Amino acid sequence: MATVLSVSGSPSASSRTSGLLRHLDDRLAAQGHEVLPLDVRTVPAEALLGADFAHPAIVEATALFARAEGVVIGTPVYKASYSGVLKALLDLLPQYALTGKTVLPLATGGTTAHVLAIDYALRPVLNSMGAAHIVQGWFTLDRDITRREDGTVALAEGAEEALAHVVDQFSTALGTRFDRPVLAATG
């Protein structure tokens, strides 16, 4: 199957967004994908804010994006947009870091008033970075995600079903793209 980079754009170690992504990582791994988690909050602030392209953590993050065939990007919604820490990382990646990749955008937030943040804030950035295919994203309300003491999450029934469907569509899109034979150029 495919290598999937799972990026949490939450600045918080105990965030629902990160817990949600790690929960979905398990589903993708069970489907046979190699999942590489990346919590942007672990990238040193001086590298992100100082735009230090040569910093080892930025070089490593760039290499993870290059290695992946699919990318899941999750973010909490702040002021109707994706997180600043995620923006800082995306700004430091090569212009076309998502070229040829299938991308699944996800967002979490406290109110349905932020549901369009995926389509109006995040999707244009992902598109400008060359994503080959951005599958239908999904917004999950914070109240539908419960963090357990062990760090895992429990999802409300409707949220669990919706997210399973979205992740399965993403997985199918990855399989469709990478199961096709590669056609050699003739000249």
Solvent accessible surface area in square Angstrom, and as a share of the most:
residue,aa,sasa,rsa
1,M,140,0.63
2,A,4,0.03
3,T,17,0.10
4,V,0,0.00
5,L,0,0.00
6,S,0,0.00
7,V,0,0.00
8,S,0,0.00
9,G,0,0.00
10,S,1,0.01
11,P,72,0.45
12,S,46,0.30
13,A,69,0.53
14,S,79,0.51
15,S,16,0.10
16,R,105,0.38
17,T,4,0.03
18,S,8,0.05
19,G,3,0.03
20,L,2,0.01
21,L,1,0.01
22,R,63,0.23
23,H,56,0.25
24,L,5,0.03
25,D,13,0.07
26,D,98,0.51
27,R,90,0.33
28,L,1,0.00
29,A,54,0.42
30,A,92,0.71
31,Q,60,0.26
32,G,47,0.45
33,H,8,0.04
34,E,78,0.35
35,V,29,0.16
36,L,24,0.12
37,P,79,0.49
38,L,19,0.09
39,D,29,0.15
40,V,0,0.00
41,R,91,0.33
42,T,83,0.48
43,V,11,0.06
44,P,43,0.27
45,A,60,0.47
46,E,119,0.53
47,A,0,0.00
48,L,13,0.06
49,L,148,0.74
50,G,54,0.52
51,A,50,0.39
52,D,58,0.30
53,F,125,0.52
54,A,83,0.64
55,H,37,0.17
56,P,100,0.63
57,A,23,0.17
58,I,2,0.01
59,V,82,0.47
60,E,108,0.48
61,A,1,0.01
62,T,38,0.22
63,A,58,0.45
64,L,31,0.15
65,F,1,0.01
66,A,76,0.59
67,R,129,0.47
68,A,2,0.02
69,E,56,0.25
70,G,0,0.00
71,V,0,0.00
72,V,2,0.01
73,I,0,0.00
74,G,1,0.01
75,T,2,0.01
76,P,15,0.10
77,V,14,0.08
78,Y,107,0.41
79,K,193,0.82
80,A,61,0.47
81,S,38,0.24
82,Y,31,0.12
83,S,1,0.00
84,G,56,0.54
85,V,31,0.18
86,L,0,0.00
87,K,98,0.42
88,A,18,0.14
89,L,0,0.00
90,L,9,0.05
91,D,86,0.45
92,L,10,0.05
93,L,11,0.05
94,P,70,0.44
95,Q,108,0.48
96,Y,140,0.53
97,A,13,0.10
98,L,0,0.00
99,T,83,0.48
100,G,32,0.31
101,K,17,0.07
102,T,0,0.00
103,V,0,0.00
104,L,0,0.00
105,P,0,0.00
106,L,3,0.01
107,A,2,0.02
108,T,3,0.02
109,G,4,0.04
110,G,55,0.53
111,T,57,0.33
112,T,86,0.50
113,A,84,0.65
114,H,43,0.19
115,V,70,0.40
116,L,100,0.50
117,A,10,0.08
118,I,8,0.04
119,D,65,0.34
120,Y,164,0.62
121,A,20,0.16
122,L,2,0.01
123,R,63,0.23
124,P,69,0.43
125,V,41,0.23
126,L,0,0.00
127,N,97,0.50
128,S,58,0.37
129,M,11,0.05
130,G,22,0.21
131,A,14,0.11
132,A,59,0.46
133,H,82,0.37
134,I,28,0.14
135,V,11,0.06
136,Q,99,0.44
137,G,11,0.11
138,W,80,0.28
139,F,20,0.08
140,T,3,0.02
141,L,22,0.11
142,D,39,0.20
143,R,186,0.68
144,D,35,0.18
145,I,3,0.02
146,T,82,0.47
147,R,74,0.27
148,R,125,0.46
149,E,188,0.84
150,D,109,0.57
151,G,31,0.30
152,T,66,0.38
153,V,3,0.02
154,A,33,0.25
155,L,23,0.12
156,A,45,0.35
157,E,134,0.60
158,G,50,0.48
159,A,11,0.08
160,E,61,0.28
161,E,106,0.47
162,A,23,0.17
163,L,1,0.00
164,A,16,0.13
165,H,106,0.47
166,V,2,0.01
167,V,0,0.00
168,D,48,0.25
169,Q,75,0.33
170,F,0,0.00
171,S,10,0.07
172,T,91,0.53
173,A,15,0.12
174,L,0,0.00
175,G,12,0.11
176,T,67,0.39
177,R,66,0.24
178,F,82,0.34
179,D,109,0.56
180,R,146,0.53
181,P,114,0.71
182,V,145,0.83
183,L,156,0.78
184,A,90,0.70
185,A,106,0.82
186,T,133,0.77
187,G,128,1.23
